[in-house]
């Protein structure tokens, strides 16, 4: 029963209007319930496997090469939160681009799960993830807004500083199959719990081609210098800072209210 957890945050996110109308009512990602499948072994009760992922886009202005219809080159991707290969869990990714593109439905059958294009407009990209048979038989749908411009900057664009917009999420698989657990229990992209000694897992069966030369590992990706870092410690620090700011605003409002009441309570001179 895979599902995305509530822990979700993004970087450099903004609403802003784009050159192409955005899709209405963008939806939060959520995986459908996994049905029991024969031949996949037993399922581990009261066990959850978590897969942290990051999905997003990086766009570069083309500078002197820019035209009215091709002003930016951009890449959309799904990667491991720490840039590890996701091919051990994900079988393929389908990217749904704007209908103005030739062949707007793009299928990526192997990691790294990404594609690059050139264009001039911003739009919402639908990303559908499909998992290996022993993981889940339903797809997970994600939605991401392509951004081409730095909204906080009013100066000229730069060909060296890209626009990065990423979102962090965690895919949680409840009651995973034994074959799935055995295959990913030592994989750096997957978070697994410690099992009781009484549980004997079957031998791990690798998936053909998944680990060949770490082809899905994005640690050496040419765009990795622009990837954002996501960590629980950073999020807790942000929450603590925000809480302090809220408390300071509340204290200031109370002082202002008390000062106003004191002024009103002073006797008037006749």
Buried (B, 14 or more C-beta within 10 A) or exposed (E): BBBBEEEEEBBBEEEEEBEBEBBEEEEEBEBBEBEEEEEBBEBBEEBBBBBBBBBBBBBBBBEEEBEEEEBBBBBBBBBBBBBBBBBBBBBBBBBBBBEEBEEEEBEBEBBBBBBEBBBBBBBBBBBBBBBBBBBBBBBBBBBBBBBBBBEEEEEEBEEEEBBBBBBBBBBBBBBBBBBBBBBBBEBEBBBBEEBEEEEEBEEBEEBEEBBEEBEBBBEEBEBEEBBBEBEEEEEEEEEEEEEEEEEEEEEEEEEEEEEEEEEEEEEEEE
